[in-house]
Amino acid sequence: MSTEGLSFAAQVSEWAKAEIEREEAIFRTAAQEVANEVRTPVAEGGRMPLKTGNLRRSLMASTADMPTIKEGKETFSDSGLEPVIAGAQLGSTVYLGFQAAYAARMNYGFVGTDSLGRTFNQAGYGFVDAVAQRWPQIVTQAEATVRGRFEAA
C-alpha cells in the first residue's frame, strides 16, 4: 500500500484499516488452528483418539453460544467449522465444542460405572486441554503467519 500523496490523516486512516484487517486475520487464523489441532489424531501427532471419526466430526463452531452435547448415540457429519470461523467478527467469541456425548470421557478419562451400567477404566487423552494450554503459542504463530502474508503483499 503506497501512502505517497495522501494527507497525514488519510495515511493514519489507511494504517488503522490495515491493522484492523491484520487483527481480524490473526483472530480467525488462531481460531482455525485451535479447531485443527484439537481434531488432530494421535497417529498424526495429535491427541485425538480416532476409531470411527465420529468424535472428531462432532466438533462444532458457533459465535452465538457453546455448542451443546447431544445425548445418546448419534452419528455426526462434518459441521462446517470453517465458514463460522471465517465469518467471526473481531471482538466476538468463537465457541468450539464437541457434541458427542462421550467427548468429555475421551478427553478427561473415566473410571467407574456410567449411567448405562457400563464399567470403564479409561485414561483421558487430554486433546482439549493440550490445545487450550497452547493458546498463547497459537496466537503467536498466527500473528507470524498473518504478518508474513501482509508484508508479502
Contacts in CASP RR format, 6 or more apart in sequence:
PFRMAT RR
TARGET T0000
AUTHOR 0000-0000-0000
METHOD contacts of the structure
MODEL  1
MSTEGLSFAAQVSEWAKAEIEREEAIFRTAAQEVANEVRTPVAEGGRMPL
KTGNLRRSLMASTADMPTIKEGKETFSDSGLEPVIAGAQLGSTVYLGFQA
AYAARMNYGFVGTDSLGRTFNQAGYGFVDAVAQRWPQIVTQAEATVRGRF
EAA
1 14 0 8 1.000
1 18 0 8 1.000
3 10 0 8 1.000
3 11 0 8 1.000
3 14 0 8 1.000
3 15 0 8 1.000
6 14 0 8 1.000
18 150 0 8 1.000
20 90 0 8 1.000
21 150 0 8 1.000
22 146 0 8 1.000
22 147 0 8 1.000
22 150 0 8 1.000
23 90 0 8 1.000
24 89 0 8 1.000
24 90 0 8 1.000
25 146 0 8 1.000
25 149 0 8 1.000
25 150 0 8 1.000
26 139 0 8 1.000
26 142 0 8 1.000
26 143 0 8 1.000
26 146 0 8 1.000
27 88 0 8 1.000
27 90 0 8 1.000
27 91 0 8 1.000
27 142 0 8 1.000
28 85 0 8 1.000
28 86 0 8 1.000
28 87 0 8 1.000
28 88 0 8 1.000
29 142 0 8 1.000
29 145 0 8 1.000
29 146 0 8 1.000
30 135 0 8 1.000
30 138 0 8 1.000
30 139 0 8 1.000
30 141 0 8 1.000
30 142 0 8 1.000
31 61 0 8 1.000
31 85 0 8 1.000
31 88 0 8 1.000
31 94 0 8 1.000
31 96 0 8 1.000
32 81 0 8 1.000
32 82 0 8 1.000
32 85 0 8 1.000
33 138 0 8 1.000
33 141 0 8 1.000
33 142 0 8 1.000
34 96 0 8 1.000
34 131 0 8 1.000
34 135 0 8 1.000
34 138 0 8 1.000
35 59 0 8 1.000
35 61 0 8 1.000
35 81 0 8 1.000
35 85 0 8 1.000
35 96 0 8 1.000
37 46 0 8 1.000
37 131 0 8 1.000
37 134 0 8 1.000
37 138 0 8 1.000
38 48 0 8 1.000
38 59 0 8 1.000
38 96 0 8 1.000
38 127 0 8 1.000
38 128 0 8 1.000
38 131 0 8 1.000
39 48 0 8 1.000
39 56 0 8 1.000
39 59 0 8 1.000
40 46 0 8 1.000
40 47 0 8 1.000
40 48 0 8 1.000
41 48 0 8 1.000
41 49 0 8 1.000
41 50 0 8 1.000
41 56 0 8 1.000
42 48 0 8 1.000
42 49 0 8 1.000
42 50 0 8 1.000
42 125 0 8 1.000
43 50 0 8 1.000
46 127 0 8 1.000
46 130 0 8 1.000
47 125 0 8 1.000
47 126 0 8 1.000
47 127 0 8 1.000
47 130 0 8 1.000
48 55 0 8 1.000
48 56 0 8 1.000
48 125 0 8 1.000
48 127 0 8 1.000
49 55 0 8 1.000
49 106 0 8 1.000
49 125 0 8 1.000
49 127 0 8 1.000
50 56 0 8 1.000
54 75 0 8 1.000
54 76 0 8 1.000
54 100 0 8 1.000
55 98 0 8 1.000
55 100 0 8 1.000
55 102 0 8 1.000
55 103 0 8 1.000
55 106 0 8 1.000
57 76 0 8 1.000
57 77 0 8 1.000
57 78 0 8 1.000
57 79 0 8 1.000
58 70 0 8 1.000
58 74 0 8 1.000
58 76 0 8 1.000
58 79 0 8 1.000
58 98 0 8 1.000
58 99 0 8 1.000
58 100 0 8 1.000
58 103 0 8 1.000
59 79 0 8 1.000
59 81 0 8 1.000
59 96 0 8 1.000
59 97 0 8 1.000
59 98 0 8 1.000
59 99 0 8 1.000
60 67 0 8 1.000
60 79 0 8 1.000
60 81 0 8 1.000
60 96 0 8 1.000
60 97 0 8 1.000
60 98 0 8 1.000
60 99 0 8 1.000
61 67 0 8 1.000
61 79 0 8 1.000
61 80 0 8 1.000
61 81 0 8 1.000
61 84 0 8 1.000
61 85 0 8 1.000
61 94 0 8 1.000
61 95 0 8 1.000
61 96 0 8 1.000
61 97 0 8 1.000
62 84 0 8 1.000
62 94 0 8 1.000
62 95 0 8 1.000
63 84 0 8 1.000
63 87 0 8 1.000
63 88 0 8 1.000
63 89 0 8 1.000
63 92 0 8 1.000
63 93 0 8 1.000
63 94 0 8 1.000
63 95 0 8 1.000
64 95 0 8 1.000
65 95 0 8 1.000
66 95 0 8 1.000
66 97 0 8 1.000
67 95 0 8 1.000
67 96 0 8 1.000
67 97 0 8 1.000
67 98 0 8 1.000
67 99 0 8 1.000
68 99 0 8 1.000
69 98 0 8 1.000
69 99 0 8 1.000
69 100 0 8 1.000
69 101 0 8 1.000
69 103 0 8 1.000
69 104 0 8 1.000
70 99 0 8 1.000
70 100 0 8 1.000
70 101 0 8 1.000
71 101 0 8 1.000
72 101 0 8 1.000
73 101 0 8 1.000
74 99 0 8 1.000
74 100 0 8 1.000
74 101 0 8 1.000
76 99 0 8 1.000
76 100 0 8 1.000
79 99 0 8 1.000
81 96 0 8 1.000
84 94 0 8 1.000
85 94 0 8 1.000
88 94 0 8 1.000
97 103 0 8 1.000
98 107 0 8 1.000
98 128 0 8 1.000
105 120 0 8 1.000
105 122 0 8 1.000
105 124 0 8 1.000
106 122 0 8 1.000
106 124 0 8 1.000
106 125 0 8 1.000
106 127 0 8 1.000
107 124 0 8 1.000
107 125 0 8 1.000
107 126 0 8 1.000
107 127 0 8 1.000
107 128 0 8 1.000
107 129 0 8 1.000
108 124 0 8 1.000
108 126 0 8 1.000
109 120 0 8 1.000
109 122 0 8 1.000
109 123 0 8 1.000
109 124 0 8 1.000
109 125 0 8 1.000
110 120 0 8 1.000
110 122 0 8 1.000
110 124 0 8 1.000
111 120 0 8 1.000
111 121 0 8 1.000
111 122 0 8 1.000
112 119 0 8 1.000
112 120 0 8 1.000
112 121 0 8 1.000
113 119 0 8 1.000
113 120 0 8 1.000
114 120 0 8 1.000
131 138 0 8 1.000
END
